[in-house]
Amino acid sequence: MNFMKMSDQEILAIATPIMDNLMQASTDINHAKHVQDFTDRAKAIVTKEHLAWVCEKYQSEKGTWGKRELIAVLKRPDSAAIIWKQLCSKVEGEYVAEIVLTHQNGRFLVDHAMVF
């Protein structure tokens, strides 16, 4: 799979529902749902305990995730980084949400995800 040959729209059609799921699973603090589209490497980092700690912390400080707006799709031969502007329910200001999408064993998977 060469992400350089894909259009931004093709990548977004794959990435957007994955990111929607990640954000909702984060709000719900649902580990199984959150990591369902993660690579094994990413799953090893995001343990159930770690996800609960992170989600409880950000929800108490920032609330839940709100509107998300695309900033960029960055392509590499073996992956794509998708970057959004992310809003939160309790605080003013804009945050960055991103995922790195890869293709392994016939599936598109997240190898990195972060909101900061």
Contact map, one row per residue, 1 for C-alpha under 8 A:
11100000000000000000000000000000000000000000000000000000000000000000000000001100000000000000000000000010000000000000
11111100000000000000000000000000000000000000000000000000000000000000000000011110000000000000000000000000000000000000
11111100001000000000000000000000000000000000000000000000000000000000000000111111000000000000000000000000000000000000
01111110000000000000000000000000000000000000000000000000000000000000000000111000000000000000000000000000000000000000
01111110000000000000000000000000000000000000000000000000000000000000000000000000000000000000000000000000000000000000
01111111011000000000000000000000000000000000000000000000000000000000000000000000000000000000000000000000000000000000
00011111111000000000000000000000000000000000000000000000000000000000000000000000000000000000000000000000000000000000
00000111111100000000000000000000000000000000000000000000000000000000000010000000000000000000000000000000000000000000
00000011111110000000000000000000000000000000000000000000000000000000000000000000000000000000000000000000000000000000
00000111111111000000000000000000000000000000000000000000000000000000000000000000000000000000000000000000000000000000
00100111111111100000000000000000000000000000000000000000000000000000000010000001000000000000000000000000000000000000
00000001111111110000000000000000000000000000000000000000000000000000000000000000010000000000000000000000000000000000
00000000111111111000000000000000000000000000000000000000000000000000000000000000000000000000000000000000000000000000
00000000011111111100000000000000000000000000000000000000000000000000000000000000000000000000000000000000000100000000
00000000001111111110000000000000000000000000000000000000000000000000000000000000010000000000000000001000000000000000
00000000000111111111000000000000000000000000000000000000000000000000000000000000000000000000000000000000000000000000
00000000000011111111100000000000000000000000000000000000000000000000000000000000000000000000000000000000000000000000
00000000000001111111110000000000000010000000000000000000000000000000000000000000000000000000000000000000000000000000
00000000000000111111111000000000000000000000000000000000000000000000000000000000000000000000000000100000000000000000
00000000000000011111111100000000000000000000000000000000000000000000000000000000000000000000000000000000000000000000
00000000000000001111111110000000110000000000000000000000000000000000000000000000000000000000000000000000000000000000
00000000000000000111111111000000111000000000000000000000000000000000000000000000000000000000000000000000000000000000
00000000000000000011111111100000010000000000000000000000000000001000000000000000000000000000000000000000000000000000
00000000000000000001111111110000000000000000000000000000000000000000000000000000000000000000000000000000000000000000
00000000000000000000111111111110110000000000000000000000000000000000000000000000000000000000000000000000000000000000
00000000000000000000011111111110010000000000000000100010000000000000000000000000000000000000000000000000000000000000
00000000000000000000001111111100000000000000000000000010001000011000000000000000000000000000000000000000000000000000
00000000000000000000000111111100000000000000000000000000000000000000000000000000000000000000000000000000000000000000
00000000000000000000000011111110010000000000000000110010000000000000000000000000000000000000000000000000000000000000
00000000000000000000000011111111110000000000000000000000000000000000000000000000000000000000000000000000000000000000
00000000000000000000000011001111111000000000001100110000000000000000000000000000000000000000000000000000000000000000
00000000000000000000000000000111111100000000000000000000000000000000000000000000000000000000000000000000000000000000
00000000000000000000110010000111111100000000000000000000000000000000000000000000000000000000000000000000000000000000
00000000000000000000111011001111111110000000000000000000000000000000000000000000000000000000000000000000000000000000
00000000000000000000010000000011111111000010010000000000000000000000000000000000000000000000000000000000000000000000
00000000000000000000000000000001111111000000000000000000000000000000000000000000000000000000000000000000000000000000
00000000000000000100000000000000011111100000000000000000000000000000000000000000000000000000000000000000000111000000
00000000000000000000000000000000001111111110000000000000000000000000000000000000000000000000000000000000000011100000
00000000000000000000000000000000000011111110000000000000000000000000000000000000000000000000000000000000000011100000
00000000000000000000000000000000000001111111000000000000000000000000000000000000000000000000000000000000000000000000
00000000000000000000000000000000000001111111100000000000000000000000000000000000000000000000000000000000000000100000
00000000000000000000000000000000000001111111110000000000000000000000000000000000000000000000000000000000000001110000
00000000000000000000000000000000001001111111111000000000000000000000000000000000000000000000000000000000000000000000
00000000000000000000000000000000000000011111111000000000000000000000000000000000000000000000000000000000000000000000
00000000000000000000000000000000000000001111111000000000000000000000000000000000000000000000000000000000000000000000
00000000000000000000000000000000001000000111111101100000000000000000000000000000000000000000000000000000000000000000
00000000000000000000000000000010000000000011111111100000000000000000000000000000000000000000000000000000000000000000
00000000000000000000000000000010000000000000011111110000000000000000000000000000000000000000000000000000000000000000
00000000000000000000000000000000000000000000001111111000000000000000000000000000000000000000000000000000000000000000
00000000000000000000000000000000000000000000011111111100000000000000000000000000000000000000000000000000000000000000
00000000000000000000000001001010000000000000011111111110000000000000000000000000000000000000000000000000000000000000
00000000000000000000000000001010000000000000000111111111000000000000000000000000000000000000000000000000000000000000
00000000000000000000000000000000000000000000000011111111100000000000000000000000000000000000000000000000000000000000
00000000000000000000000000000000000000000000000001111111110000000000000000000000000000000000000000000000000000000000
00000000000000000000000001101000000000000000000000111111111000000000000000000000000000000000000000000000000000000000
00000000000000000000000000000000000000000000000000011111111100000000000000000000000000000000000000000000000000000000
00000000000000000000000000000000000000000000000000001111111110000000000000000000000000000000000000000000000000000000
00000000000000000000000000000000000000000000000000000111111111110000000000000000000000000000000000000000000000000000
00000000000000000000000000100000000000000000000000000011111111110000000000000000000000000000000000000000000000000000
00000000000000000000000000000000000000000000000000000001111111100000000000000000000000000000000000000000000000000000
00000000000000000000000000000000000000000000000000000000111111100000000000000000000000000100000000000000000000000000
00000000000000000000000000000000000000000000000000000000011111110000000000000000000000011110000000000000000000000000
00000000000000000000000000000000000000000000000000000000011111111000000000000000000000011110000000000000000000000000
00000000000000000000000000100000000000000000000000000000011001111100000000000000000000011100000000000000000000000000
00000000000000000000001000100000000000000000000000000000000000111110000000000000000001111000000000000000000000000000
00000000000000000000000000000000000000000000000000000000000000011111000000000000000001111000000000000000000000000000
00000000000000000000000000000000000000000000000000000000000000001111100000000000000001110000000000000000000000000000
00000000000000000000000000000000000000000000000000000000000000000111110000000000000111100000000000000000000000000000
00000000000000000000000000000000000000000000000000000000000000000011111000000000000111000000000000000000000000000000
00000000000000000000000000000000000000000000000000000000000000000001111100000000011110000000000000000000000000000000
00000000000000000000000000000000000000000000000000000000000000000000111110000000011110000000000000000000000000000000
00000000000000000000000000000000000000000000000000000000000000000000011111000000011100000000000000000000000000000000
00000001001000000000000000000000000000000000000000000000000000000000001111100001111000000000000000000000000000000000
00000000000000000000000000000000000000000000000000000000000000000000000111110001110000000000000000000000000000000000
00110000000000000000000000000000000000000000000000000000000000000000000011111011100000000000000000000000000000000000
01110000000000000000000000000000000000000000000000000000000000000000000001111111000000000000000000000000000000000000
11110000000000000000000000000000000000000000000000000000000000000000000000111110000000000000000000000000000000000000
11100000000000000000000000000000000000000000000000000000000000000000000000011111000000000000000000000110000000000000
01100000000000000000000000000000000000000000000000000000000000000000000000111111100000000000000000011110000000000000
00100000001000000000000000000000000000000000000000000000000000000000000011110111110000000000000000011100000000000000
00000000000000000000000000000000000000000000000000000000000000000000000011100011111000000000000001111000000000000000
00000000000100100000000000000000000000000000000000000000000000000000011111000001111100000000000001111000000000000000
00000000000000000000000000000000000000000000000000000000000000000000011110000000111110000000000111100000000000000000
00000000000000000000000000000000000000000000000000000000000000000001111100000000011111000000000111000000000000000000
00000000000000000000000000000000000000000000000000000000000000000001111000000000001111100000011110000000000000000000
00000000000000000000000000000000000000000000000000000000000000001111100000000000000111110000011110000000000000000010
00000000000000000000000000000000000000000000000000000000000000001111000000000000000011111001111000000000000000000000
00000000000000000000000000000000000000000000000000000000000001111110000000000000000001111111110000000000000000000000
00000000000000000000000000000000000000000000000000000000000001111100000000000000000000111110000000000000000000000000
00000000000000000000000000000000000000000000000000000000000011110000000000000000000000011111000000000000000000000000
00000000000000000000000000000000000000000000000000000000000001100000000000000000000000011111100000000000000000000000
00000000000000000000000000000000000000000000000000000000000000000000000000000000000000110111110000000000000000000000
00000000000000000000000000000000000000000000000000000000000000000000000000000000000000110011111000000000000000000000
00000000000000000000000000000000000000000000000000000000000000000000000000000000000011110001111100000000000000000000
00000000000000000000000000000000000000000000000000000000000000000000000000000000000011100000111110000000000000000011
00000000000000000000000000000000000000000000000000000000000000000000000000000000001111000000011111000000000000000111
00000000000000000000000000000000000000000000000000000000000000000000000000000000001111000000001111100000000000001111
00000000000000000000000000000000000000000000000000000000000000000000000000000000111100000000000111110000000000011110
00000000000000000010000000000000000000000000000000000000000000000000000000000000111000000000000011111000000001111100
00000000000000000000000000000000000000000000000000000000000000000000000000000011110000000000000001111100000001111000
00000000000000100000000000000000000000000000000000000000000000000000000000000011110000000000000000111110000111110000
00000000000000000000000000000000000000000000000000000000000000000000000000000111000000000000000000011111000111100000
10000000000000000000000000000000000000000000000000000000000000000000000000000110000000000000000000001111111110000000
00000000000000000000000000000000000000000000000000000000000000000000000000000000000000000000000000000111111110000000
00000000000000000000000000000000000000000000000000000000000000000000000000000000000000000000000000000011111000000000
00000000000000000000000000000000000000000000000000000000000000000000000000000000000000000000000000000011111100000000
00000000000000000000000000000000000000000000000000000000000000000000000000000000000000000000000000000011111110000000
00000000000001000000000000000000000010000000000000000000000000000000000000000000000000000000000000001111011111000000
00000000000000000000000000000000000011100000000000000000000000000000000000000000000000000000000000001111001111100000
00000000000000000000000000000000000011100100000000000000000000000000000000000000000000000000000000111100000111111000
00000000000000000000000000000000000001101100000000000000000000000000000000000000000000000000000000111100000011111000
00000000000000000000000000000000000000000100000000000000000000000000000000000000000000000000000001111000000001111100
00000000000000000000000000000000000000000000000000000000000000000000000000000000000000000000000011110000000001111110
00000000000000000000000000000000000000000000000000000000000000000000000000000000000000000000000111100000000000011111
00000000000000000000000000000000000000000000000000000000000000000000000000000000000001000000001111000000000000001111
00000000000000000000000000000000000000000000000000000000000000000000000000000000000000000000001110000000000000000111
